[in-house]
Every structure is written in C-alpha cells, then in structure tokens.
Amino acid sequence: MPHKFVIIQTTCVSGKEAKNIINALLKKRLIACANMVSGIESKFWWHGRIDRAKEFVVIMKAKDRDFSAIEKEITRLHSYEVPEIIAIPIVAGSKRYLKWIEEETH
C-alpha cells in the first residue's frame, strides 16, 4: 500500500542554494514546509576516492504523488552533478499535521 506523505531530503553546498530550492518548492506549493540544517560535514565516494564537503541538509514534507515534480525542480536548481534527492515514506503521524500537509500542497 503506497504512503500518502513523504519526507524528501537533499543536501546543498550553501545556505543560499538551500533557500533558493526551498523557496521555489514552497511557491509552487509542492512542499508544505522545509527544515534547513547547517554545519553538516559529509564524507562520500566521488570519482573513485573518498571526498568530503560542508553542506546544508534540507528536509521537506510533501505528498508522495508530487515527488517527480519536486525531483525535477531540485535537479534544475541544484549545483551538484548528482544531488541527493531521496523520499522516505511517512508511515504514521499526527492527524492534524498530516491534514496540514494535505491542505498546504496542491
């Protein structure tokens, strides 16, 4: 059974990029809200070696049916060659909060 709501996560190189992505998605009503977390140090494999970067994590709440549109918009605005864009199903939540996500996204 598919879940109706998801948490979508991406990482960005700067706060400016993160805010730009968040604002674009909010204006299009694709997400109900987003949290931006700074001060993250990421380590990862890139082009055959271990690399690292200081990043901003963006955590967004949305309807699962909007994932494709959200992915397209993040990809369009993102500076990374391969940005992290993952969706995690919300399997349970406050009825009032989930109703709010429903009402704030189109």
SEMAR-61962 format. One record per residue: residue number from 1; residue in one letter; x, y, z of N, C-alpha, C in turn. Coordinates in Angstrom, 3 decimals. Each point is the difference from the previous one (the first is absolute). Layout:
N
<r num="NUM" residuo="A" n_c1="X" n_c2="Y" n_c3="Z" ca_c1="X" ca_c2="Y" ca_c3="Z" c_c1="X" c_c2="Y" c_c3="Z"/>
...
//
This chain:
106
<r num="1" residuo="M" n_c1="0.841" n_c2="-1.178" n_c3="0.000" ca_c1="-0.841" ca_c2="1.178" ca_c3="0.000" c_c1="0.890" c_c2="1.246" c_c3="0.000"/>
<r num="2" residuo="P" n_c1="-0.159" n_c2="0.882" n_c3="-0.979" ca_c1="0.843" ca_c2="1.196" ca_c3="-0.047" c_c1="-0.354" c_c2="0.974" c_c3="1.130"/>
<r num="3" residuo="H" n_c1="0.998" n_c2="0.734" n_c3="0.434" ca_c1="-0.211" ca_c2="1.003" ca_c3="1.037" c_c1="-0.368" c_c2="1.314" c_c3="-0.668"/>
<r num="4" residuo="K" n_c1="-0.767" n_c2="0.800" n_c3="0.674" ca_c1="-0.485" ca_c2="1.245" ca_c3="-0.575" c_c1="0.987" c_c2="1.154" c_c3="0.167"/>
<r num="5" residuo="F" n_c1="0.808" n_c2="-0.037" n_c3="1.052" ca_c1="0.908" ca_c2="1.098" ca_c3="0.299" c_c1="1.434" c_c2="-0.508" c_c3="0.091"/>
<r num="6" residuo="V" n_c1="0.947" n_c2="0.893" n_c3="-0.321" ca_c1="1.421" ca_c2="-0.350" ca_c3="0.034" c_c1="0.816" c_c2="1.133" c_c3="0.609"/>
<r num="7" residuo="I" n_c1="1.159" n_c2="-0.382" n_c3="0.483" ca_c1="1.043" ca_c2="0.949" ca_c3="0.360" c_c1="1.025" c_c2="-0.097" c_c3="-1.121"/>
<r num="8" residuo="I" n_c1="0.301" n_c2="1.116" n_c3="-0.616" ca_c1="0.992" ca_c2="0.035" ca_c3="-1.080" c_c1="1.221" c_c2="0.729" c_c3="0.524"/>
<r num="9" residuo="Q" n_c1="1.161" n_c2="-0.570" n_c3="-0.251" ca_c1="1.248" ca_c2="0.568" ca_c3="0.495" c_c1="0.960" c_c2="0.267" c_c3="-1.140"/>
<r num="10" residuo="T" n_c1="0.694" n_c2="1.124" n_c3="0.102" ca_c1="1.099" ca_c2="0.311" ca_c3="-0.903" c_c1="1.079" c_c2="0.695" c_c3="0.809"/>
<r num="11" residuo="T" n_c1="1.198" n_c2="0.060" n_c3="-0.550" ca_c1="1.092" ca_c2="0.745" ca_c3="0.606" c_c1="0.452" c_c2="1.051" c_c3="-1.001"/>
<r num="12" residuo="C" n_c1="0.433" n_c2="1.143" n_c3="0.519" ca_c1="0.413" ca_c2="1.119" ca_c3="-0.851" c_c1="1.359" c_c2="0.525" c_c3="0.434"/>
<r num="13" residuo="V" n_c1="0.695" n_c2="0.606" n_c3="-0.948" ca_c1="1.333" ca_c2="0.539" ca_c3="0.237" c_c1="-0.030" c_c2="1.291" c_c3="0.832"/>
<r num="14" residuo="S" n_c1="-1.131" n_c2="0.720" n_c3="-0.032" ca_c1="-0.068" ca_c2="1.275" ca_c3="0.720" c_c1="-1.412" c_c2="0.243" c_c3="0.521"/>
<r num="15" residuo="G" n_c1="-0.088" n_c2="0.894" n_c3="0.964" ca_c1="-1.298" ca_c2="0.411" ca_c3="0.510" c_c1="-0.809" c_c2="0.715" c_c3="-1.072"/>
<r num="16" residuo="K" n_c1="0.671" n_c2="0.751" n_c3="-0.840" ca_c1="-0.679" ca_c2="0.719" ca_c3="-1.076" c_c1="-0.675" c_c2="-0.981" c_c3="-0.961"/>
<r num="17" residuo="E" n_c1="0.730" n_c2="-1.054" n_c3="-0.381" ca_c1="-0.573" ca_c2="-1.007" ca_c3="-0.894" c_c1="-1.180" c_c2="-0.702" c_c3="0.675"/>
<r num="18" residuo="A" n_c1="0.159" n_c2="-0.364" n_c3="1.258" ca_c1="-1.078" ca_c2="-0.673" ca_c3="0.742" c_c1="-1.241" c_c2="0.886" c_c3="0.058"/>
<r num="19" residuo="K" n_c1="0.165" n_c2="1.273" n_c3="0.328" ca_c1="-1.132" ca_c2="0.929" ca_c3="0.082" c_c1="-0.661" c_c2="0.178" c_c3="-1.360"/>
<r num="20" residuo="N" n_c1="0.789" n_c2="0.053" n_c3="-1.048" ca_c1="-0.536" ca_c2="0.148" ca_c3="-1.357" c_c1="-0.899" c_c2="-1.192" c_c3="-0.358"/>
<r num="21" residuo="I" n_c1="0.473" n_c2="-1.190" n_c3="0.308" ca_c1="-0.781" ca_c2="-1.221" ca_c3="-0.269" c_c1="-1.268" c_c2="-0.014" c_c3="0.848"/>
<r num="22" residuo="I" n_c1="0.130" n_c2="0.286" n_c3="1.281" ca_c1="-1.154" ca_c2="0.018" ca_c3="0.903" c_c1="-1.045" c_c2="1.001" c_c3="-0.487"/>
<r num="23" residuo="N" n_c1="0.431" n_c2="1.221" n_c3="-0.297" ca_c1="-0.942" ca_c2="1.040" ca_c3="-0.422" c_c1="-0.712" c_c2="-0.371" c_c3="-1.290"/>
<r num="24" residuo="A" n_c1="0.720" n_c2="-0.577" n_c3="-0.959" ca_c1="-0.618" ca_c2="-0.402" ca_c3="-1.269" c_c1="-1.061" c_c2="-1.070" c_c3="0.227"/>
<r num="25" residuo="L" n_c1="0.302" n_c2="-0.975" n_c3="0.841" ca_c1="-0.953" ca_c2="-1.080" ca_c3="0.264" c_c1="-1.211" c_c2="0.490" c_c3="0.795"/>
<r num="26" residuo="L" n_c1="0.223" n_c2="0.903" n_c3="0.942" ca_c1="-1.118" ca_c2="0.568" ca_c3="0.762" c_c1="-0.902" c_c2="0.829" c_c3="-0.911"/>
<r num="27" residuo="K" n_c1="0.581" n_c2="0.830" n_c3="-0.853" ca_c1="-0.800" ca_c2="0.846" ca_c3="-0.898" c_c1="-0.855" c_c2="-0.835" c_c3="-0.942"/>
<r num="28" residuo="K" n_c1="0.509" n_c2="-1.163" n_c3="-0.416" ca_c1="-0.759" ca_c2="-0.889" ca_c3="-0.883" c_c1="-0.954" c_c2="-0.899" c_c3="0.782"/>
<r num="29" residuo="R" n_c1="-0.015" n_c2="0.145" n_c3="1.334" ca_c1="-0.855" ca_c2="-0.786" ca_c3="0.896" c_c1="0.265" c_c2="-1.500" c_c3="-0.111"/>
<r num="30" residuo="L" n_c1="1.252" n_c2="-0.359" n_c3="-0.328" ca_c1="0.374" ca_c2="-1.410" ca_c3="-0.095" c_c1="0.377" c_c2="-0.578" c_c3="1.361"/>
<r num="31" residuo="I" n_c1="0.406" n_c2="0.862" n_c3="0.926" ca_c1="0.323" ca_c2="-0.429" ca_c3="1.367" c_c1="-0.788" c_c2="0.874" c_c3="0.973"/>
<r num="32" residuo="A" n_c1="-0.285" n_c2="-0.561" n_c3="1.171" ca_c1="-0.702" ca_c2="0.755" ca_c3="1.032" c_c1="0.979" c_c2="0.793" c_c3="0.859"/>
<r num="33" residuo="C" n_c1="1.202" n_c2="-0.567" n_c3="0.196" ca_c1="1.013" ca_c2="0.669" ca_c3="0.808" c_c1="1.352" c_c2="-0.652" c_c3="-0.241"/>
<r num="34" residuo="A" n_c1="1.025" n_c2="0.681" n_c3="0.467" ca_c1="1.358" ca_c2="-0.544" ca_c3="-0.108" c_c1="0.819" c_c2="0.440" c_c3="1.203"/>
<r num="35" residuo="N" n_c1="0.904" n_c2="-0.856" n_c3="0.409" ca_c1="0.960" ca_c2="0.316" ca_c3="1.053" c_c1="1.377" c_c2="0.032" c_c3="-0.651"/>
<r num="36" residuo="M" n_c1="0.773" n_c2="1.008" n_c3="0.324" ca_c1="1.361" ca_c2="0.117" ca_c3="-0.525" c_c1="0.963" c_c2="-0.120" c_c3="1.179"/>
<r num="37" residuo="V" n_c1="0.885" n_c2="-0.963" n_c3="-0.075" ca_c1="0.946" ca_c2="-0.263" ca_c3="1.070" c_c1="1.399" c_c2="0.321" c_c3="-0.511"/>
<r num="38" residuo="S" n_c1="0.698" n_c2="0.898" n_c3="0.686" ca_c1="1.352" ca_c2="0.388" ca_c3="-0.420" c_c1="1.050" c_c2="-0.714" c_c3="0.844"/>
<r num="39" residuo="G" n_c1="1.238" n_c2="0.136" n_c3="-0.409" ca_c1="1.111" ca_c2="-0.542" ca_c3="0.772" c_c1="0.210" c_c2="-1.493" c_c3="-0.158"/>
<r num="40" residuo="I" n_c1="-0.462" n_c2="-0.554" n_c3="-1.093" ca_c1="0.150" ca_c2="-1.426" ca_c3="-0.253" c_c1="1.303" c_c2="-0.239" c_c3="-0.755"/>
<r num="41" residuo="E" n_c1="0.764" n_c2="-0.976" n_c3="0.434" ca_c1="1.170" ca_c2="-0.424" ca_c3="-0.775" c_c1="-0.291" c_c2="-1.383" c_c3="-0.545"/>
<r num="42" residuo="S" n_c1="0.008" n_c2="-0.104" n_c3="-1.318" ca_c1="-0.304" ca_c2="-1.265" ca_c3="-0.660" c_c1="1.276" c_c2="-0.620" c_c3="-0.543"/>
<r num="43" residuo="K" n_c1="0.062" n_c2="-1.319" n_c3="0.047" ca_c1="1.081" ca_c2="-0.760" ca_c3="-0.629" c_c1="-0.651" c_c2="-0.991" c_c3="-0.943"/>
<r num="44" residuo="F" n_c1="0.590" n_c2="-0.171" n_c3="-1.192" ca_c1="-0.632" ca_c2="-0.808" ca_c3="-1.035" c_c1="1.014" c_c2="-0.408" c_c3="-1.062"/>
<r num="45" residuo="W" n_c1="-0.359" n_c2="-1.033" n_c3="-0.745" ca_c1="0.790" ca_c2="-0.416" ca_c3="-1.147" c_c1="-0.348" c_c2="0.892" c_c3="-1.184"/>
<r num="46" residuo="W" n_c1="1.004" n_c2="0.524" n_c3="-0.683" ca_c1="-0.216" ca_c2="0.805" ca_c3="-1.195" c_c1="1.185" c_c2="-0.162" c_c3="-0.944"/>
<r num="47" residuo="H" n_c1="-0.281" n_c2="-0.465" n_c3="-1.193" ca_c1="1.018" ca_c2="-0.223" ca_c3="-1.026" c_c1="1.163" c_c2="-0.862" c_c3="0.517"/>
<r num="48" residuo="G" n_c1="-0.357" n_c2="-1.085" n_c3="0.681" ca_c1="0.990" ca_c2="-0.988" ca_c3="0.415" c_c1="0.792" c_c2="0.316" c_c3="1.247"/>
<r num="49" residuo="R" n_c1="-0.363" n_c2="1.052" n_c3="0.704" ca_c1="0.718" ca_c2="0.310" ca_c3="1.245" c_c1="-0.970" c_c2="0.533" c_c3="1.046"/>
<r num="50" residuo="I" n_c1="0.425" n_c2="-0.056" n_c3="1.249" ca_c1="-0.810" ca_c2="0.536" ca_c3="1.078" c_c1="0.184" c_c2="1.515" c_c3="0.025"/>
<r num="51" residuo="D" n_c1="-1.111" n_c2="0.695" n_c3="-0.019" ca_c1="-0.004" ca_c2="1.466" ca_c3="-0.006" c_c1="-0.797" c_c2="0.476" c_c3="1.210"/>
<r num="52" residuo="R" n_c1="0.008" n_c2="1.287" n_c3="0.243" ca_c1="-0.807" ca_c2="0.563" ca_c3="1.084" c_c1="-0.441" c_c2="1.401" c_c3="-0.384"/>
<r num="53" residuo="A" n_c1="-1.056" n_c2="0.456" n_c3="0.646" ca_c1="-0.526" ca_c2="1.335" ca_c3="-0.266" c_c1="-0.785" c_c2="0.488" c_c3="1.203"/>
<r num="54" residuo="K" n_c1="0.009" n_c2="1.296" n_c3="0.201" ca_c1="-0.887" ca_c2="0.631" ca_c3="0.974" c_c1="-1.294" c_c2="0.279" c_c3="-0.764"/>
<r num="55" residuo="E" n_c1="-1.114" n_c2="-0.440" n_c3="0.580" ca_c1="-1.268" ca_c2="0.085" ca_c3="-0.713" c_c1="-1.133" c_c2="0.473" c_c3="0.902"/>
<r num="56" residuo="F" n_c1="-1.104" n_c2="0.288" n_c3="-0.649" ca_c1="-1.265" ca_c2="0.306" ca_c3="0.654" c_c1="-0.964" c_c2="-1.117" c_c3="-0.363"/>
<r num="57" residuo="V" n_c1="-0.680" n_c2="-0.555" n_c3="0.985" ca_c1="-1.004" ca_c2="-1.027" ca_c3="-0.243" c_c1="-1.362" c_c2="0.685" c_c3="-0.048"/>
<r num="58" residuo="V" n_c1="-0.794" n_c2="-0.352" n_c3="-1.010" ca_c1="-1.355" ca_c2="0.523" ca_c3="-0.123" c_c1="-0.962" c_c2="-1.179" c_c3="0.138"/>
<r num="59" residuo="I" n_c1="-0.934" n_c2="0.116" n_c3="0.950" ca_c1="-0.983" ca_c2="-1.038" ca_c3="0.282" c_c1="-1.376" c_c2="0.592" c_c3="-0.281"/>
<r num="60" residuo="M" n_c1="-0.707" n_c2="-0.598" n_c3="-0.969" ca_c1="-1.274" ca_c2="0.552" ca_c3="-0.463" c_c1="-1.143" c_c2="-0.991" c_c3="0.209"/>
<r num="61" residuo="K" n_c1="-1.186" n_c2="0.518" n_c3="0.276" ca_c1="-1.185" ca_c2="-0.837" ca_c3="0.146" c_c1="-0.926" c_c2="0.256" c_c3="-1.171"/>
<r num="62" residuo="A" n_c1="-0.488" n_c2="-1.091" n_c3="-0.610" ca_c1="-0.792" ca_c2="0.130" ca_c3="-1.223" c_c1="-0.897" c_c2="-1.213" c_c3="-0.184"/>
<r num="63" residuo="K" n_c1="-0.816" n_c2="0.067" n_c3="-1.047" ca_c1="-0.795" ca_c2="-1.155" ca_c3="-0.424" c_c1="0.873" c_c2="-0.868" c_c3="-0.893"/>
<r num="64" residuo="D" n_c1="-0.146" n_c2="-1.301" n_c3="0.131" ca_c1="0.824" ca_c2="-0.907" ca_c3="-0.811" c_c1="-0.251" c_c2="0.176" c_c3="-1.496"/>
<r num="65" residuo="R" n_c1="-1.206" n_c2="0.356" n_c3="-0.392" ca_c1="-0.315" ca_c2="0.155" ca_c3="-1.416" c_c1="0.757" c_c2="1.159" c_c3="-0.648"/>
<r num="66" residuo="D" n_c1="0.535" n_c2="0.916" n_c3="0.801" ca_c1="0.730" ca_c2="1.155" ca_c3="-0.524" c_c1="1.509" c_c2="-0.240" c_c3="-0.108"/>
<r num="67" residuo="F" n_c1="0.453" n_c2="-1.209" n_c3="0.329" ca_c1="1.441" ca_c2="-0.250" ca_c3="0.003" c_c1="0.655" c_c2="0.318" c_c3="-1.338"/>
<r num="68" residuo="S" n_c1="-0.567" n_c2="-0.429" n_c3="-1.098" ca_c1="0.618" ca_c2="0.227" ca_c3="-1.313" c_c1="0.177" c_c2="1.481" c_c3="-0.298"/>
<r num="69" residuo="A" n_c1="-1.013" n_c2="0.793" n_c3="0.298" ca_c1="0.094" ca_c2="1.445" ca_c3="-0.229" c_c1="1.041" c_c2="0.637" c_c3="0.920"/>
<r num="70" residuo="I" n_c1="0.065" n_c2="-0.464" n_c3="1.244" ca_c1="0.988" ca_c2="0.509" ca_c3="0.956" c_c1="1.406" c_c2="-0.374" c_c3="-0.464"/>
<r num="71" residuo="E" n_c1="0.175" n_c2="-1.242" n_c3="-0.406" ca_c1="1.304" ca_c2="-0.455" ca_c3="-0.503" c_c1="0.438" c_c2="0.843" c_c3="-1.196"/>
<r num="72" residuo="K" n_c1="-0.894" n_c2="0.260" n_c3="-0.912" ca_c1="0.314" ca_c2="0.795" ca_c3="-1.192" c_c1="0.439" c_c2="1.411" c_c3="0.383"/>
<r num="73" residuo="E" n_c1="-0.709" n_c2="0.597" n_c3="0.935" ca_c1="0.318" ca_c2="1.369" ca_c3="0.423" c_c1="1.329" c_c2="0.053" c_c3="0.759"/>
<r num="74" residuo="I" n_c1="0.243" n_c2="-0.949" n_c3="0.881" ca_c1="1.279" ca_c2="-0.033" ca_c3="0.714" c_c1="1.146" c_c2="-0.178" c_c3="-0.994"/>
<r num="75" residuo="T" n_c1="-0.156" n_c2="-0.927" n_c3="-0.937" ca_c1="1.039" ca_c2="-0.255" ca_c3="-0.998" c_c1="0.283" c_c2="1.260" c_c3="-0.820"/>
<r num="76" residuo="R" n_c1="-1.042" n_c2="0.731" n_c3="-0.356" ca_c1="0.145" ca_c2="1.226" ca_c3="-0.797" c_c1="0.783" c_c2="1.073" c_c3="0.754"/>
<r num="77" residuo="L" n_c1="-0.223" n_c2="0.099" n_c3="1.297" ca_c1="0.596" ca_c2="1.075" ca_c3="0.797" c_c1="1.315" c_c2="-0.372" c_c3="0.681"/>
<r num="78" residuo="H" n_c1="0.317" n_c2="-1.269" n_c3="0.058" ca_c1="1.133" ca_c2="-0.494" ca_c3="0.785" c_c1="1.315" c_c2="0.125" c_c3="-0.752"/>
<r num="79" residuo="S" n_c1="1.060" n_c2="0.278" n_c3="0.739" ca_c1="1.328" ca_c2="0.140" ca_c3="-0.610" c_c1="0.749" c_c2="-1.327" c_c3="-0.119"/>
<r num="80" residuo="Y" n_c1="-0.424" n_c2="-1.020" n_c3="0.728" ca_c1="0.708" ca_c2="-1.281" ca_c3="-0.040" c_c1="-0.310" c_c2="-0.758" c_c3="-1.292"/>
<r num="81" residuo="E" n_c1="0.987" n_c2="-0.725" n_c3="-0.473" ca_c1="-0.176" ca_c2="-0.870" ca_c3="-1.167" c_c1="-1.002" c_c2="-1.112" c_c3="0.314"/>
<r num="82" residuo="V" n_c1="0.096" n_c2="-0.545" n_c3="1.216" ca_c1="-0.907" ca_c2="-1.059" ca_c3="0.455" c_c1="-0.505" c_c2="0.375" c_c3="1.396"/>
<r num="83" residuo="P" n_c1="-1.052" n_c2="0.829" n_c3="0.074" ca_c1="-0.483" ca_c2="0.388" ca_c3="1.326" c_c1="-0.727" c_c2="-1.144" c_c3="0.707"/>
<r num="84" residuo="E" n_c1="0.122" n_c2="-0.008" n_c3="1.308" ca_c1="-0.792" ca_c2="-0.931" ca_c3="0.808" c_c1="-1.453" c_c2="0.469" c_c3="-0.059"/>
<r num="85" residuo="I" n_c1="-0.871" n_c2="-0.863" n_c3="-0.454" ca_c1="-1.444" ca_c2="0.271" ca_c3="0.029" c_c1="-0.656" c_c2="-1.323" c_c3="0.358"/>
<r num="86" residuo="I" n_c1="-0.371" n_c2="-0.138" n_c3="1.262" ca_c1="-0.599" ca_c2="-1.255" ca_c3="0.455" c_c1="-1.330" c_c2="0.289" c_c3="0.684"/>
<r num="87" residuo="A" n_c1="-0.901" n_c2="-0.953" n_c3="-0.088" ca_c1="-1.300" ca_c2="0.110" ca_c3="0.660" c_c1="-0.148" c_c2="-1.139" c_c3="0.989"/>
<r num="88" residuo="I" n_c1="-0.449" n_c2="0.344" n_c3="1.178" ca_c1="-0.226" ca_c2="-0.967" ca_c3="1.072" c_c1="-1.488" c_c2="0.033" c_c3="0.326"/>
<r num="89" residuo="P" n_c1="-0.695" n_c2="-1.121" n_c3="-0.103" ca_c1="-1.436" ca_c2="0.028" ca_c3="0.280" c_c1="-0.278" c_c2="0.324" c_c3="1.466"/>
<r num="90" residuo="I" n_c1="-1.018" n_c2="0.787" n_c3="0.210" ca_c1="-0.497" ca_c2="0.263" ca_c3="1.356" c_c1="-1.041" c_c2="-1.076" c_c3="0.275"/>
<r num="91" residuo="V" n_c1="0.339" n_c2="-0.934" n_c3="0.860" ca_c1="-0.896" ca_c2="-1.130" ca_c3="0.251" c_c1="-1.062" c_c2="0.311" c_c3="1.057"/>
<r num="92" residuo="A" n_c1="0.252" n_c2="1.021" n_c3="0.808" ca_c1="-0.977" ca_c2="0.427" ca_c3="1.004" c_c1="0.334" c_c2="1.425" c_c3="0.395"/>
<r num="93" residuo="G" n_c1="-1.008" n_c2="0.713" n_c3="0.474" ca_c1="0.218" ca_c2="1.377" ca_c3="0.439" c_c1="-1.253" c_c2="0.556" c_c3="0.622"/>
<r num="94" residuo="S" n_c1="0.156" n_c2="1.130" n_c3="0.637" ca_c1="-1.137" ca_c2="0.698" ca_c3="0.587" c_c1="-1.014" c_c2="0.295" c_c3="-1.097"/>
<r num="95" residuo="K" n_c1="-1.260" n_c2="-0.349" n_c3="0.242" ca_c1="-1.049" ca_c2="0.248" ca_c3="-1.000" c_c1="-0.086" c_c2="1.479" c_c3="-0.349"/>
<r num="96" residuo="R" n_c1="0.145" n_c2="0.860" n_c3="0.989" ca_c1="-0.071" ca_c2="1.450" ca_c3="-0.250" c_c1="1.165" c_c2="0.455" c_c3="-0.869"/>
<r num="97" residuo="Y" n_c1="1.190" n_c2="-0.532" n_c3="0.256" ca_c1="1.178" ca_c2="0.390" ca_c3="-0.789" c_c1="-0.113" c_c2="-0.496" c_c3="-1.435"/>
<r num="98" residuo="L" n_c1="-0.404" n_c2="-1.238" n_c3="-0.174" ca_c1="-0.152" ca_c2="-0.548" ca_c3="-1.351" c_c1="-1.106" c_c2="0.729" c_c3="-0.767"/>
<r num="99" residuo="K" n_c1="-1.059" n_c2="0.372" n_c3="0.688" ca_c1="-1.065" ca_c2="0.777" ca_c3="-0.638" c_c1="0.546" c_c2="1.351" c_c3="-0.449"/>
<r num="100" residuo="W" n_c1="0.862" n_c2="0.595" n_c3="0.811" ca_c1="0.619" ca_c2="1.279" ca_c3="-0.352" c_c1="0.855" c_c2="-0.143" c_c3="-1.262"/>
<r num="101" residuo="I" n_c1="0.798" n_c2="-1.072" n_c3="-0.107" ca_c1="0.783" ca_c2="-0.243" ca_c3="-1.219" c_c1="-0.951" c_c2="-0.093" c_c3="-1.199"/>
<r num="102" residuo="E" n_c1="-1.074" n_c2="-0.750" n_c3="0.159" ca_c1="-1.002" ca_c2="-0.165" ca_c3="-1.061" c_c1="-0.543" c_c2="1.346" c_c3="-0.450"/>
<r num="103" residuo="E" n_c1="-0.339" n_c2="0.841" n_c3="0.945" ca_c1="-0.630" ca_c2="1.284" ca_c3="-0.312" c_c1="0.971" c_c2="1.006" c_c3="-0.611"/>
<r num="104" residuo="E" n_c1="1.265" n_c2="-0.073" n_c3="0.339" ca_c1="0.962" ca_c2="1.005" ca_c3="-0.446" c_c1="0.708" c_c2="-0.326" c_c3="-1.312"/>
<r num="105" residuo="T" n_c1="-0.240" n_c2="-1.183" n_c3="-0.528" ca_c1="0.620" ca_c2="-0.379" ca_c3="-1.270" c_c1="-1.098" c_c2="-0.238" c_c3="-1.026"/>
<r num="106" residuo="H" n_c1="0.334" n_c2="0.249" n_c3="-1.259" ca_c1="-0.999" ca_c2="-0.162" ca_c3="-1.073" c_c1="0.510" c_c2="-1.020" c_c3="-0.995"/>
//
